[in-house]
Amino acid sequence: MKKLTFYAIAAILLSVCFICFRQYKVKISPTVKSHVEPAHHRKMVPYFKDVPDMTLTVRMSSNVASLLNFFYCTMLRSLALYWSGQLGPLGLILDKESQDDHKFAENLQQYQEHLGMNISIHYEPLPKNERVLTVAKSKPPGYNRQLYSSFIMDEFISTPIVAWMDTDGKFTTPVTRDNILNGNKLRVKGMNTFQNNWVQGWDKLGKKMIGKPMPSDFMTFFPVYIWRDTITNCRNYILKYVNVSTIEEAYIQVGSQDVGVMSPVNIIMTYAYYFEKERYDWHIDIRNVDLQKYNKLHLIPGHELTSPDLTPDFHVTLHDKYYKDDNNIVNRQAYCAAVNNTVLNMEHNIKQMCEPFKTNEMWLLFEFCNKVKQEHLTTWCKNKNKHCSSMIQEHYDKTRQLVNKGVYNLDLKKVKMVEEAAKFHNVKCQPFL
């Protein structure tokens, strides 16, 4: 009898242990994931384990209708598909005094889980000196404020990397580690656009801020990946060079000189080139100009560009405001390239849509604008050469792995959720595909 009782108890205990083990196994199974992976779990994903924390940073105001349209219909719809929440949150810097901005943020944050990303909101107060708002006389106060704000982003964003983005930037492919970093260096792209008078104006004002000429135009790619402390270091250098005590004074003193509008991106990246070059991986397209001649025209002796600085690279976004795409080819081709040969089970209508693109290479990755011509198809990738073709192939080999591992699910429901969020502001987007 005692033996029977012992075996009965043992059987019960074994059953309980088995049930507990099964529950524990389900909880830790790597195939069971929540829809949104918390930020503190990000480094558990092997692919991104050595990628420093970053924030995809946008400075905007909801009071400007055109910005809202670009934000929802261009930037956020493409971001929801092609930026992994495991890389870092979307960080919005808004106007602190604006009730509309607070409402905009509250509405948007309701959709975080549906979009698969965290959205961090930061409120910037009005500058103490309101002359900041009228420095560039040809631009409205909000535009001036956002230019000035670029020099103090590090006061709001705390991650080691600031991934700087404009509302009119459109992602065209899933972002991989190699699009951001080469080893431990942040990738930078630039282009020779000095033939444009506005770029010449940026160069003049940049020299007045930091005393160095622009080595390239860095307003030719998004996101601009910047070490957060580079912004801090650049601002401190500006204060010394301009001989002022605040960045507001520097912005007013230099920006009010009637030689064009300031370009903070170019000022900060020019500082990075001259003072922190070894922290970044440079890819400058000098557009078929002889290197020696280019250095003589645009660089300081001892800081010349060298051949490794001219290595080709491609874009993960285009500048939608300056890219003519009347037939909406870009979104369709980009999506078809992303889902091609993956484990995703596409609906019949998507398969039909993608059929014409099956044999197309994504040369779009070597374009940024086509209204104002900013591309590499006539320079680095002239005659659509094999080197550039292999870069495209290698990139999609990597994105395919990320899709198959579940890092990207390319779920078009996310696009629909962005469109739903946009209704709060009566913004109606054109069809995405």
VOGU-3710 file (C-alpha; in Angstrom, 3 decimals, decimal comma):
1> mkkltfyaia> 0,000/0,000/0,000  2,811/2,351/0,944  4,537/1,539/-2,335  1,380/2,331/-4,296  0,982/5,628/-2,434  4,630/6,482/-3,121  4,271/5,758/-6,865  1,031/7,734/-7,035  2,653/10,771/-5,402  5,718/10,427/-7,610
11> aillsvcfic> 3,516/10,260/-10,715  1,658/13,407/-9,659  4,926/15,262/-8,984  6,334/14,214/-12,358  3,166/15,406/-14,086  3,369/18,785/-12,338  7,056/19,131/-13,250  6,295/18,225/-16,871  3,532/20,848/-17,076  5,786/23,493/-15,490
21> frqykvkisp> 8,591/22,594/-17,874  6,275/22,907/-20,895  5,078/26,329/-19,736  8,644/27,450/-19,103  9,716/26,164/-22,504  6,933/28,099/-24,224  7,931/31,268/-22,402  11,561/31,097/-23,447  11,063/29,650/-26,921  12,810/31,937/-29,425
31> tvkshvepah> 9,961/31,394/-31,888  7,418/32,983/-29,552  7,732/36,759/-29,821  5,482/39,630/-28,870  4,389/41,953/-31,670  6,600/44,699/-30,254  9,933/43,688/-28,818  10,802/45,913/-25,809  13,866/48,116/-26,240  15,739/46,324/-23,437
41> hrkmvpyfkd> 15,423/43,049/-25,387  16,867/44,487/-28,609  20,388/43,175/-28,110  19,069/39,609/-27,776  18,677/39,627/-31,578  22,036/38,281/-32,876  22,061/40,438/-35,999  21,886/43,715/-34,066  23,769/42,665/-30,922  26,782/44,905/-31,640
51> vpdmtltvrm> 24,836/47,905/-32,967  24,893/50,836/-30,507  21,538/52,251/-29,434  20,157/54,888/-31,759  17,107/57,094/-32,211  15,644/57,862/-35,623  15,235/61,581/-34,976  12,784/63,984/-36,631  12,371/67,653/-35,711  8,970/68,894/-36,815
61> ssnvasllnf> 5,802/70,744/-35,909  2,266/69,515/-36,455  1,131/73,073/-37,233  2,456/72,879/-40,797  0,047/70,943/-43,020  2,651/70,024/-45,642  4,949/68,566/-42,960  2,115/66,456/-41,572  1,359/65,075/-45,017  4,997/64,172/-45,639
71> fyctmlrsla> 5,368/62,775/-42,121  2,477/60,331/-42,371  2,271/59,532/-46,077  5,960/59,537/-47,001  8,172/59,000/-43,988  6,104/57,023/-41,473  4,453/54,618/-43,928  7,834/53,610/-45,345  9,480/53,647/-41,909  6,890/51,220/-40,539
81> lywsgqlgpl> 7,924/48,674/-43,167  11,657/49,186/-43,526  13,033/50,368/-40,153  13,241/47,695/-37,476  12,030/48,743/-34,049  14,923/46,630/-32,752  17,342/49,241/-34,112  15,851/51,968/-31,953  12,801/54,186/-31,461  11,426/56,969/-33,582
91> glildkesqd> 12,190/60,158/-31,641  10,138/63,280/-32,368  11,253/66,715/-31,166  8,202/68,992/-31,038  7,301/72,518/-29,914  6,719/72,535/-26,162  4,256/75,439/-26,167  2,085/73,971/-28,953  -1,090/72,240/-27,772  -1,475/70,858/-31,292
101> dhkfaenlqq> 1,905/69,144/-30,984  0,875/67,566/-27,674  -2,337/66,245/-29,244  -0,384/65,011/-32,262  1,972/63,074/-29,965  -0,841/61,578/-27,873  -2,611/60,344/-30,997  0,544/58,892/-32,516  1,656/57,027/-29,410  -1,584/55,033/-29,433
111> yqehlgmnis> -0,289/53,272/-32,561  3,147/52,207/-31,292  2,255/48,555/-30,807  0,538/48,323/-34,192  3,590/49,823/-35,909  6,060/47,602/-34,075  8,179/50,452/-32,751  8,571/52,702/-29,748  7,941/56,412/-30,273  9,698/58,800/-27,897
121> ihyeplpkne> 8,438/62,375/-27,663  10,619/65,336/-26,696  9,355/68,890/-26,242  11,650/71,791/-27,025  10,845/75,172/-25,436  10,986/78,396/-27,401  14,512/79,833/-27,642  15,234/82,476/-25,019  16,173/84,961/-27,713  13,275/85,149/-30,153
131> rvltvakskp> 15,509/86,693/-32,814  16,376/83,063/-33,581  12,968/82,810/-35,269  13,699/85,537/-37,828  17,385/84,957/-38,648  16,843/83,723/-42,217  14,511/86,450/-43,439  13,369/84,432/-46,439  12,092/81,635/-44,185  9,169/81,498/-41,696
141> pgynrqlyss> 9,772/81,370/-37,910  9,139/77,618/-37,706  11,779/76,906/-40,343  14,345/79,050/-38,503  13,478/77,336/-35,250  14,045/73,890/-36,722  17,399/74,919/-38,192  18,507/76,238/-34,805  17,164/73,116/-33,081  19,567/70,945/-35,082
151> fimdefistp> 22,467/72,258/-33,002  20,886/71,130/-29,710  19,422/67,704/-30,626  21,823/66,059/-28,201  20,005/67,807/-25,342  16,884/65,764/-26,116  18,190/62,530/-27,633  20,190/60,377/-25,206  21,223/57,397/-27,372  24,851/57,216/-28,612
161> ivawmdtdgk> 23,685/57,561/-32,234  21,317/60,164/-33,673  19,835/58,974/-36,984  18,725/62,313/-38,422  15,737/62,231/-40,770  13,461/64,729/-42,508  9,713/64,264/-42,844  10,018/64,079/-46,648  12,495/61,192/-46,629  11,116/57,889/-47,918
171> fttpvtrdni> 12,629/54,502/-47,054  12,939/52,198/-50,057  14,451/49,061/-48,501  14,841/47,328/-45,139  17,780/48,784/-43,202  20,624/46,419/-42,301  23,534/46,795/-39,910  25,879/47,384/-42,844  23,813/50,355/-44,028  24,624/52,064/-40,730
181> lngnklrvkg> 28,088/50,896/-39,711  31,303/49,739/-41,304  32,944/47,972/-38,391  32,474/50,485/-35,589  32,397/53,558/-37,858  29,194/55,313/-38,885  28,644/55,475/-42,629  28,506/58,922/-44,234  27,576/59,736/-47,816  28,253/63,000/-49,588
191> mntfqnnwvq> 28,121/64,414/-53,084  29,705/67,166/-55,137  26,815/69,586/-55,685  28,855/72,785/-55,444  27,486/73,982/-58,796  24,260/74,945/-56,966  24,176/78,479/-55,559  22,363/77,391/-52,372  25,157/74,913/-51,636  27,697/77,689/-52,112
201> gwdklgkkmi> 25,675/79,694/-49,568  25,759/76,772/-47,112  29,523/76,604/-47,549  29,989/80,324/-46,812  27,886/80,224/-43,647  29,546/76,998/-42,559  32,962/78,651/-42,786  31,691/81,462/-40,574  30,484/78,939/-37,989  33,499/76,601/-37,816
211> gkpmpsdfmt> 36,152/78,144/-40,070  36,372/75,143/-42,414  35,071/74,599/-45,966  32,552/71,859/-46,690  34,331/68,792/-48,113  31,041/67,704/-49,689  27,295/68,261/-49,611  25,952/65,974/-46,878  22,309/66,883/-47,506  22,223/64,117/-50,081
221> ffpvyiwrdt> 21,193/61,119/-47,966  18,932/60,069/-45,084  19,199/59,102/-42,334  22,364/60,998/-41,439  23,969/58,859/-38,734  25,834/61,000/-36,186  27,525/60,133/-32,928  25,561/62,135/-30,379  28,696/63,606/-28,816  29,788/64,893/-32,242
231> itncrnyilk> 26,862/67,336/-32,025  27,975/68,381/-28,529  31,592/68,783/-29,622  30,614/70,743/-32,724  28,451/73,141/-30,717  31,240/73,746/-28,199  33,668/74,395/-31,047  31,259/76,900/-32,627  31,031/78,844/-29,348  34,824/79,191/-29,247
241> yvnvstieea> 35,234/79,983/-32,936  32,444/82,577/-33,126  33,461/83,835/-29,661  30,006/83,762/-28,065  28,585/82,171/-24,933  25,453/80,497/-26,366  24,539/78,705/-29,574  21,612/81,131/-29,936  24,085/84,007/-30,220  26,148/82,126/-32,792
251> yiqvgsqdvg> 23,085/81,241/-34,860  21,850/84,841/-34,830  25,261/86,422/-35,469  26,177/84,174/-38,397  22,735/83,342/-39,750  21,646/86,963/-40,110  24,418/87,607/-42,641  22,699/87,771/-45,996  24,545/84,995/-47,844  21,834/82,328/-47,890
261> vmspvniimt> 20,305/79,895/-45,410  22,335/77,847/-42,956  22,661/74,051/-43,301  23,211/72,515/-39,843  23,663/69,010/-41,324  26,564/70,241/-43,412  28,081/72,231/-40,554  28,013/69,273/-38,149  29,287/66,759/-40,707  31,996/69,191/-41,860
271> yayyfekery> 33,088/69,435/-38,223  33,083/65,620/-38,075  35,252/65,434/-41,201  37,945/67,795/-39,920  37,982/66,844/-36,243  36,574/63,308/-35,902  37,215/61,780/-39,296  38,384/58,438/-37,891  34,982/57,852/-36,216  33,153/57,799/-39,542
281> dwhidirnvd> 33,277/55,812/-42,786  33,261/58,265/-45,720  31,670/57,716/-49,143  32,003/60,902/-51,189  30,905/61,078/-54,837  32,964/63,871/-56,427  31,067/63,279/-59,695  33,764/62,564/-62,267  35,934/65,508/-61,168  39,662/64,825/-60,902
291> lqkynklhli> 40,491/64,183/-57,226  43,502/66,507/-57,178  41,448/69,307/-58,718  38,556/68,692/-56,295  40,867/68,839/-53,274  42,363/72,083/-54,507  38,918/73,643/-54,919  37,208/72,438/-51,742  39,631/71,088/-49,117  42,288/72,493/-46,789
301> pgheltspdl> 45,887/71,253/-47,238  46,484/68,344/-44,906  42,799/67,367/-44,965  42,431/66,235/-48,575  40,092/63,460/-49,625  41,851/60,218/-50,527  40,773/57,298/-52,718  39,250/55,290/-49,805  36,964/58,277/-49,099  35,453/57,894/-52,579
311> tpdfhvtlhd> 34,226/54,296/-52,178  30,710/53,796/-53,631  27,731/53,311/-51,350  23,968/53,256/-51,887  20,864/54,805/-50,343  18,109/53,280/-48,216  15,903/56,344/-48,759  15,116/58,939/-51,376  14,123/62,577/-50,954  10,461/62,334/-51,873
321> kyykddnniv> 9,826/66,072/-52,147  12,403/66,236/-54,922  11,712/62,879/-56,557  9,200/62,770/-59,407  7,219/59,520/-59,340  3,819/60,284/-60,849  2,924/56,622/-61,401  3,950/55,468/-57,905  6,527/53,047/-59,277  8,954/53,523/-56,370
331> nrqaycaavn> 6,801/52,022/-53,598  5,767/49,048/-55,711  9,258/48,242/-56,959  10,758/48,704/-53,479  8,201/46,432/-51,816  8,540/43,752/-54,479  12,327/43,768/-54,134  11,999/43,423/-50,351  9,607/40,443/-50,412  11,238/38,644/-53,357
341> ntvlnmehni> 12,484/35,106/-52,578  11,567/35,359/-48,885  9,520/32,960/-46,763  6,633/35,438/-46,706  3,410/34,166/-48,224  2,171/36,980/-50,439  -1,443/37,417/-51,467  -2,304/36,850/-55,115  -2,724/40,557/-55,918  0,764/41,317/-54,541
351> kqmcepfktn> 2,260/38,503/-56,601  0,574/39,924/-59,695  1,810/43,423/-58,890  5,377/42,156/-58,478  5,485/40,120/-61,681  6,748/43,036/-63,886  9,560/43,769/-61,385  10,905/40,214/-61,108  13,841/40,793/-63,442  14,471/44,410/-62,388
361> emwllfefcn> 17,529/45,345/-60,357  17,000/48,004/-57,705  19,117/50,719/-59,299  16,850/53,064/-57,392  19,223/52,529/-54,442  21,762/54,700/-56,243  19,371/57,649/-56,572  18,295/60,280/-54,048  16,545/63,009/-56,072  15,614/63,339/-59,723
371> kvkqehlttw> 14,056/66,810/-59,828  17,350/68,207/-58,571  19,677/65,563/-59,959  21,380/63,692/-57,127  22,332/60,181/-58,214  25,298/57,867/-58,741  24,187/56,177/-61,964  26,390/58,467/-64,064  29,349/58,365/-61,669  30,035/55,414/-59,353
381> cknknkhcss> 27,612/53,168/-61,254  28,203/54,383/-64,793  26,805/51,911/-67,350  25,272/50,024/-64,417  28,591/48,328/-63,782  29,147/44,947/-62,127  30,506/46,394/-58,887  27,317/48,348/-58,182  25,177/45,439/-59,346  26,914/43,137/-56,864
391> miqehydktr> 26,335/45,694/-54,077  22,599/45,554/-54,785  22,644/41,754/-54,787  24,603/41,550/-51,518  22,235/43,994/-49,847  19,148/41,987/-50,755  20,837/38,757/-49,683  21,104/40,367/-46,229  17,585/41,811/-46,154  16,205/38,413/-47,206
401> qlvnkgvynl> 17,902/36,837/-44,190  16,393/39,473/-41,901  12,920/38,918/-43,321  13,272/35,149/-43,000  14,423/35,544/-39,378  11,413/37,730/-38,585  13,367/40,941/-37,984  11,221/42,482/-40,734  7,721/41,186/-41,442  6,891/43,709/-44,214
411> dlkkvkmvee> 3,271/43,639/-43,049  1,193/46,095/-45,100  -1,248/46,350/-42,181  1,300/48,716/-40,636  0,852/51,047/-43,600  -2,916/50,959/-43,024  -2,398/51,815/-39,348  -0,330/54,871/-40,295  -3,133/55,972/-42,603  -5,577/55,448/-39,741
421> aakfhnvkcq> -3,428/57,619/-37,440  -3,284/60,322/-40,133  -7,084/60,680/-40,095  -6,761/62,476/-36,738  -5,358/65,404/-38,735  -7,623/64,911/-41,763  -4,601/63,766/-43,751  -5,533/61,398/-46,582  -2,618/59,614/-48,241  -2,527/58,408/-51,822
431> pfl> -2,512/54,589/-52,154  0,831/53,165/-51,020  1,033/50,483/-53,724
//
